[in-house]
Amino acid sequence: MRELAALADPNRTGQYWILEVVNWAALWCAVGFVSGFLAKARLMAVLGGLVAETLMVLGFYLPLGHVQRFHVLWLAAAIVSGPVMGWLGSLARQDRLLPIRVLGALFVLEPLAWSLLFLLLGRAANPLSDVTTWSEIAIGLIIICLAQFRARSGPTPRPPARSR
């Protein structure tokens, strides 16, 4: 566990990109989405998203010794976003493409929103010059393109029902 904490400590490694990637809200939402996609029932998808997001927040702050910086805001965000993303994942499992596009849009819009906020606050001269920002946008565009490709190829064939 200490090795993981050392990876995320820029004072020890000098690798700030690790901290930036693990702080992508879209990436955290994707975990709730995947847990919902893997669940067989809608209720389990919603609960799975809630548990996944909540445990991620607790797991991120507690082992790193950031208890003093643990904010109730992030736990509240997990409690709200987890069930929503789990529900969207369950919809995507039913061959609906809109939830997959929403997930991709989160990856595209999050860095753009942060960049706009930082520009308005005067904190960054050019926030779009960051490699991790463009990486997140690229991941979102790939997800959206994959959903579009899936839409053009038609619905996924269902396996035949087994007879008893």
Backbone as a ProteinNet text record, in pm:
[ID]
protein_1_A
[PRIMARY]
MRELAALADPNRTGQYWILEVVNWAALWCAVGFVSGFLAKARLMAVLGGLVAETLMVLGFYLPLGHVQRFHVLWLAAAIVSGPVMGWLGSLARQDRLLPIRVLGALFVLEPLAWSLLFLLLGRAANPLSDVTTWSEIAIGLIIICLAQFRARSGPTPRPPARSR
[TERTIARY]
83.6	0	88.1	200	287.1	347.9	368.6	422.5	325.6	196.2	95.6	93.1	103.9	105.9	228.4	340.9	462.5	447.9	377.4	356.4	278.1	184.2	98.8	154.3	272	331.4	431.4	396.9	486.7	615.5	616.5	738.4	844.2	798.9	893.1	926.5	833	856.2	873.6	818.1	823.8	730.7	641.9	552	411.5	388.9	259.6	148.2	182.3	79.3	-2.9	57.3	-17	-130.2	-99.3	-203.4	-312.2	-273.8	-373.2	-466.5	-411.5	-493.8	-588.6	-540.8	-629.8	-735.1	-719.1	-819.3	-918.5	-913	-1013.1	-1146.7	-1242.2	-1374.5	-1440.6	-1416	-1474.8	-1424.7	-1298.5	-1243.7	-1312.1	-1336.6	-1407.1	-1549.8	-1614.6	-1750.9	-1752.1	-1646.6	-1639.9	-1643.7	-1587.4	-1590.2	-1734.3	-1811.3	-1952.4	-2029.2	-1995.2	-2058.7	-2032.2	-1906.9	-1870.7	-1937.2	-1942.9	-2009	-2156.9	-2219.4	-2358.2	-2374.8	-2277.7	-2281.7	-2270.6	-2190.9	-2169.2	-2282	-2362.4	-2472.1	-2585	-2651.5	-2759.8	-2894.5	-2913.3	-3040.3	-3015.7	-3115.8	-3101.9	-3072.2	-3139	-3114.1	-2970.3	-2920.2	-2781.6	-2684.1	-2721	-2637	-2626.7	-2740.7	-2742.7	-2663.1	-2686.4	-2613.1	-2464.1	-2433.5	-2293.1	-2220.7	-2287.3	-2228	-2205.4	-2302.8	-2290.4	-2173.3	-2165.1	-2057.2	-1921.5	-1913.5	-1786.1	-1734.8	-1821	-1778.2	-1741.4	-1822.6	-1796	-1665.1	-1643.3	-1519	-1397.9	-1416.4	-1304.4	-1264.8	-1362.5	-1331.3	-1260.3	-1316.2	-1252.6	-1114.7	-1104.7	-977.2	-871.9	-913.7	-817.5	-759.4	-844.8	-799.3	-735.5	-791.7	-745.4	-603.8	-566.7	-432.1	-321.8	-354.2	-252.1	-230.7	-305.9	-292.1	-353.5	-447.3	-510.3	-639.5	-648.4	-771.1	-802.1	-700	-724.2	-775.7	-747.7	-795.6	-920.5	-969.5	-1089.4	-1208.2	-1274.8	-1387.1	-1517.5	-1616.3	-1748.6	-1804.8	-1760.6	-1806.6	-1779.3	-1659.2	-1625.1	-1706.3	-1733.9	-1817.9	-1961.2	-2010.1	-2144.5	-2149.3	-2043.8	-2039.4	-2043.1	-1973.6	-1974	-2111.7	-2177.4	-2310	-2413	-2394.6	-2486.6	-2446.6	-2319.3	-2276.8	-2272.7	-2243	-2233.8	-2360.6	-2475.1	-2598.8	-2637.1	-2612.8	-2646.5	-2561.7	-2432	-2345.2	-2374	-2407.8	-2447.1	-2572.2	-2668.7	-2792.4	-2762.8	-2676.5	-2639.3	-2568.9	-2483.6	-2417.1	-2515.9	-2620.6	-2721	-2799.3	-2821.4	-2888.3	-2799.8	-2670.3	-2577.2	-2573	-2591	-2591.8	-2709.5	-2814.3	-2933.5	-2925.3	-2804.7	-2780.6	-2827.9	-2830.2	-2861.2	-2729.4	-2717.5	-2590.6	-2577.7	-2688.6	-2681.6	-2597.6	-2612.1	-2529.6	-2379.5	-2342.7	-2201	-2151.7	-2235	-2198	-2188.3	-2275.7	-2269.1	-2136.8	-2096.1	-1967.3	-1853.2	-1854.8	-1751.7	-1753.9	-1874.5	-1886.6	-1829.6	-1841.4	-1781.3	-1630.8	-1567.8	-1422.4	-1384	-1468.7	-1438.4	-1466.2	-1580.6	-1623.8	-1553.9	-1514.3	-1451.7	-1325	-1227	-1107.3	-1136.2	-1233.8	-1268.7	-1330.1	-1414.9	-1476.2	-1370	-1278.6	-1171.4	-1082.9	-1052.2	-968.5	-1036.7	-1166.1	-1241.1	-1242.6	-1264.4	-1265.3	-1130	-1021.9	-888.9	-857.5	-903.2	-883.4	-959.3	-1083.9	-1164.2	-1104.7	-1043.6	-981.8	-840.8	-789.3	-654.1	-544.9	-571.5	-472.6	-381.6	-417.8	-336.3	-335.9	-217.7	-207.4	-269	-240.2	-293	-318.2	-431.7	-457.2	-472.2	-498.7	-512.8	-379	-268.9	-137.5	-90.7	-168.7	-131.8	-161.7	-66.7	-82.2	-195.6	-209	-314.4	-453.3	-465.7	-593.8	-632	-538.5	-566.7	-583.6	-516	-533.5	-676	-727.6	-863.6	-965.2	-943.9	-1032.5	-1026.7	-907	-891.3	-963.8	-955.1	-1025.2	-1175.7	-1226.8	-1369.5	-1411.9	-1331.1	-1364.9	-1360.1	-1266.6	-1259.8	-1385	-1429.2	-1550.8	-1671.1	-1682.7	-1794.4	-1787.9	-1669.1	-1653.9	-1687.2	-1647.2	-1680.7	-1831.5	-1899.2	-2045.1	-2107.2	-2052	-2103.4	-2079.4	-1963	-1932.8	-2028.4	-2056	-2149.4	-2290.1	-2328.2	-2460.1	-2471.6	-2364.8	-2368.1	-2365.2	-2302.8	-2293.3	-2420.2	-2513.3	-2640.5	-2637.7	-2751.7	-2758.1	-2678.7	-2631.5	-2557.6	-2653.3	-2621	-2712.5	-2719.9	-2838.4	-2860.6	-2840.3	-2779.6	-2766.1	-2903.3	-2921.5	-3052.1	-3079.4	-3206.1	-3244.9	-3224.9	-3172.1	-3151.2	-3283	-3304.9	-3425.9	-3397.4	-3498.7	-3482.1	-3527.6
-119.1	0	125.4	120.7	239	268.7	162.2	183	263.6	234.8	311.8	456.3	476	612.5	687.3	618.3	682.5	724.1	644.3	679.9	809.3	831.2	950	1069.9	1059.3	1169.4	1242.5	1361	1431.3	1476.8	1489.4	1529.3	1418.6	1294.3	1182.7	1139.1	1152.1	1100.5	1209.3	1327.4	1433.5	1409.9	1312.4	1279.4	1331.1	1456.4	1517.9	1462.4	1405.2	1354.5	1245	1168	1061.3	1122.9	1230.4	1296.6	1355.3	1405.9	1463.6	1355.8	1242.9	1136.2	1077.6	1052.7	993.7	1093	1219.5	1319.3	1349.6	1277.9	1295.9	1247.3	1335.2	1296	1198	1214.8	1124.6	981.9	967.8	834.6	770.1	847.5	796.9	758	840.1	808.3	681.7	659.4	540.3	412.5	415.6	296.2	264.1	365	344	295.8	348.8	308.5	160.8	119.8	-19.5	-113.3	-73.6	-159.8	-175.6	-70.4	-80.2	-164	-153.5	-232.7	-381.9	-416.1	-556.9	-617.6	-535.5	-586.4	-637.8	-742.7	-801.8	-734.6	-676.7	-611.2	-462.4	-382.3	-237.4	-192.9	-251.7	-215.3	-246.7	-360.9	-396.4	-301.9	-253.4	-157.7	-27	20.8	146.1	129.3	19.2	-5.7	-27.8	-97.1	-119	11.6	101.7	233.4	311	306.3	374.9	320.2	188.8	126.4	153.2	138.9	160.3	302.7	400.5	540.1	575.8	530.5	562.2	499.2	373.1	307.4	370.4	419.4	486.2	614.1	691.8	815.8	782.9	688.7	650	589.2	505.6	442	538.2	647.2	745.1	828.4	872.1	962.9	892.7	784.5	724.3	666.1	583	526.7	629.9	739	840.2	934.2	913.7	999.6	1136.6	1146.8	1275.7	1294	1232.4	1242.1	1388.5	1467.3	1607.6	1684.5	1634	1700.2	1633.5	1532.9	1463.1	1557.5	1577.5	1670.1	1593.9	1635.8	1575.9	1596.9	1702.9	1730.7	1612.9	1552.9	1442.4	1317.7	1296.7	1183.8	1206.2	1327.9	1359.7	1342.4	1384	1366.5	1218.2	1135.9	991.2	931.6	978	924.8	961.6	1076.4	1117	1055	1066.3	1020.9	869.3	799.1	653.7	587.2	612.9	551.3	596.4	722.5	771.7	700.3	688.7	622.1	472.9	411.6	270.8	249.1	338.8	331.8	347.9	446.2	464.9	341.1	280.1	157.1	45.3	36.1	-68.2	-41.5	85.2	118.3	82.3	106.5	73.5	-77.3	-154	-300.2	-346.2	-268.5	-303.1	-249.3	-232.2	-185	-42.9	37.2	179.2	254.8	339.1	406.2	542.4	605.7	737.9	736.8	638.2	639.5	630.2	557.4	547.2	682.1	749.3	882.7	982.8	968.7	1056	1034.2	909.1	880.3	944.9	931.6	994.8	1145.9	1203	1348	1396	1314.8	1353.3	1368.2	1276.9	1285.4	1407.9	1446.5	1563	1693.2	1699.9	1827	1860.9	1761	1792.5	1877.3	1837.4	1922.6	2059	2064	2193.9	2285.9	2229.4	2309.1	2358.7	2269.3	2312	2418.2	2399.8	2498.4	2634.6	2635.9	2760.9	2824.7	2743.9	2796.7	2857.1	2786.7	2838.6	2965.8	2973.9	3096.6	3213.1	3187.2	3293	3339	3245.6	3280.7	3335.5	3330.4	3380.8	3292.4	3163.2	3071.5	3007.5	3009.1	2943.7	3027	3039.6	3115.3	3037.3	2907.6	2825.5	2684	2662.6	2531.2	2420.5	2453.8	2350.7	2304	2351.9	2306.9	2183.4	2137.6	2023.6	1891.9	1799.9	1670.7	1589.6	1593	1513.9	1566.7	1696.7	1753	1695.9	1696.4	1644.7	1493.3	1425.9	1280.2	1246.6	1321.5	1296.9	1325.6	1434.1	1466.7	1356.7	1307.2	1201.2	1073.9	1037.9	919.2	936.6	1054.2	1079.9	1069	1123.8	1116.4	972.1	894.6	752.8	679.1	705.8	641.3	679.1	806.7	852.1	787.3	779.7	717.2	568.6	500.2	358.5	338.9	428.6	420.4	443.4	537.7	564.5	445	383.6	264.8	151.2	136.9	33.6	61.6	188.2	224.2	188.4	209.3	179.7	30.3	-45.8	-189.9	-263.1	-192.4	-252.8	-308.3	-354.5	-404.1	-532.4	-552.8	-673.4	-791.3	-899.2	-1013.3	-1078.6	-1113.6	-1179.7	-1330.3	-1393.8	-1539.6	-1604.5	-1719	-1784.4	-1830.7	-1827	-1869.9	-2020.5	-2060.2	-2203.2	-2269.4	-2384.2	-2457.6	-2543.3	-2560.8	-2638.2	-2779.1
0	0	0	69.5	73.3	-62.7	-143.2	-277	-362.3	-347.3	-420.8	-374.5	-244.1	-191.1	-242.2	-253.4	-302.5	-448.6	-528.1	-668.3	-683.4	-593.9	-604.6	-529.5	-472.1	-396.4	-485	-537.5	-628.6	-561.7	-429.3	-360.3	-365.4	-378.4	-381.4	-523.3	-616.1	-751.4	-855.5	-831.5	-930.3	-1047.8	-1038	-1148.1	-1116.9	-1148.6	-1120.2	-1207.4	-1322.2	-1412.4	-1347.5	-1257.4	-1188.5	-1107	-1035.7	-956.9	-1045.6	-1160.9	-1250.3	-1305	-1344.9	-1402.5	-1298.2	-1176.9	-1076.1	-1029.7	-1060.9	-1023.4	-1135	-1245.2	-1349.9	-1295.8	-1283.6	-1235.3	-1331.5	-1460.7	-1559.4	-1540.3	-1503.3	-1477.9	-1358.6	-1254.7	-1137.7	-1174.9	-1257.2	-1301.8	-1387	-1463.4	-1548.7	-1465.2	-1345.5	-1259.2	-1218.1	-1181.7	-1150	-1271.8	-1389.4	-1514.5	-1543.5	-1530.1	-1557.2	-1456.8	-1331	-1232.3	-1266	-1315.2	-1358	-1483.1	-1573.5	-1696.5	-1666	-1565.8	-1532.1	-1450.2	-1387.4	-1303.7	-1392	-1345.1	-1424.1	-1399.3	-1282.2	-1248.9	-1228.4	-1260.6	-1250.6	-1107.3	-1007.8	-868.5	-829.1	-872.6	-841.8	-912.7	-1030	-1101.9	-1025.3	-975.3	-898.8	-768.6	-698.7	-573.8	-600.3	-708.9	-745.1	-773.4	-844.1	-870.2	-742.5	-652.8	-524	-443.7	-432.1	-354.1	-418	-550.3	-619.8	-600	-622	-609.8	-465.2	-370.7	-230	-183.5	-219.1	-179.5	-247.1	-369.5	-436.2	-363	-321	-248	-117.6	-42.7	84.4	60.7	-40.9	-71.4	-122.1	-182	-231	-117.6	-27	77.5	195.6	242.2	366.6	359.6	259.3	258.9	238.3	173	145.8	264	369.4	486.5	465.9	374	345	422.3	539.3	616.7	648.1	675.7	708	586.3	465.3	344.5	287.5	357.2	310.5	322	212.6	210.7	194.8	269.1	259.3	119	52.8	-83.3	-176.1	-167.9	-257.5	-224.7	-97	-59.8	-109.7	-97.1	-147.8	-299.8	-368.7	-514.7	-550.7	-474.3	-499.7	-474.7	-370	-335.3	-442.6	-507.7	-613.9	-747.9	-783.4	-916.6	-928.2	-820.5	-826.3	-875.1	-811.5	-860.1	-1001.7	-1032.9	-1167.2	-1272.1	-1247.4	-1343.9	-1350.4	-1236.5	-1237.4	-1321.4	-1307	-1385.4	-1534	-1568.7	-1709.2	-1764.5	-1681.8	-1724.3	-1751.6	-1669.4	-1691.6	-1819.8	-1852.1	-1978.7	-2098.3	-2084.1	-2192.4	-2215.4	-2110.8	-2123.5	-2210.2	-2213.9	-2291.6	-2434	-2484.7	-2622.1	-2646.7	-2543.9	-2563.3	-2573.5	-2671.9	-2699.3	-2632.9	-2599.3	-2537.7	-2409.4	-2319.4	-2198.8	-2228	-2331.5	-2367.2	-2418.1	-2494.5	-2543.5	-2427.9	-2328.9	-2210.6	-2138	-2123.3	-2058.5	-2136.4	-2267.7	-2349.6	-2335.9	-2331.6	-2317	-2184	-2079.4	-1950.3	-1963.2	-2035.4	-2055.4	-2137.9	-2233.2	-2317.4	-2242.9	-2177	-2118.1	-1986.9	-1909.1	-1780.3	-1795.1	-1876.9	-1887.3	-1948.9	-2038.7	-2097.2	-1992.2	-1905	-1798.1	-1699.6	-1661.7	-1569.5	-1634.2	-1761.9	-1831.9	-1836.3	-1864.5	-1866.6	-1728.1	-1625.4	-1489.1	-1452.3	-1485	-1453.2	-1531.1	-1654.4	-1731.2	-1669.1	-1628	-1566.1	-1433.7	-1359.5	-1231.6	-1247.5	-1370.1	-1394.7	-1339.3	-1323.5	-1265.9	-1368.3	-1493.6	-1594.6	-1721.8	-1781	-1904.2	-2020.5	-2028.4	-2136.2	-2082.2	-2017.6	-1958.9	-2061.2	-2186.4	-2288.1	-2344.9	-2288.8	-2334.6	-2257.7	-2164.5	-2080.9	-2152.6	-2149.3	-2215.2	-2152.9	-2020.9	-1957.1	-1994.6	-2016	-2060.3	-2195.7	-2288	-2422.3	-2420.8	-2330	-2317.7	-2275.5	-2178.5	-2132.4	-2243.1	-2316.2	-2427.8	-2533.7	-2562.4	-2662.9	-2620	-2493.3	-2443.1	-2462.1	-2430.3	-2448.7	-2593.9	-2683.8	-2826.2	-2876.6	-2825.5	-2863.3	-2816.8	-2694.5	-2643.6	-2729.1	-2763.4	-2847	-2985.6	-3043.1	-3175.5	-3171.2	-3065	-3051.7	-3040.8	-2970.6	-2961.6	-3098.8	-3173.8	-3308.1	-3399.4	-3389.5	-3469.8	-3434.6	-3306.2	-3261	-3315.8	-3322.3	-3374.4	-3522.3	-3597.2	-3740.7	-3768.5	-3679.6	-3703.1	-3662.3	-3599.6	-3562.2	-3421.2	-3374.1	-3236.8	-3219.1	-3099.2	-3066.2	-3065.5	-3139	-3139.2	-3001.2	-2963	-2834.7	-2851.2	-2753	-2761.6	-2749.5	-2814.4	-2804.3	-2662.1	-2624.8	-2490.7	-2478.6	-2364.4	-2340.4	-2302.3	-2359.6	-2322.1	-2200	-2121.3	-1998.5	-2016.9
[MASK]
++++++++++++++++++++++++++++++++++++++++++++++++++++++++++++++++++++++++++++++++++++++++++++++++++++++++++++++++++++++++++++++++++++++++++++++++++++++++++++++++++++

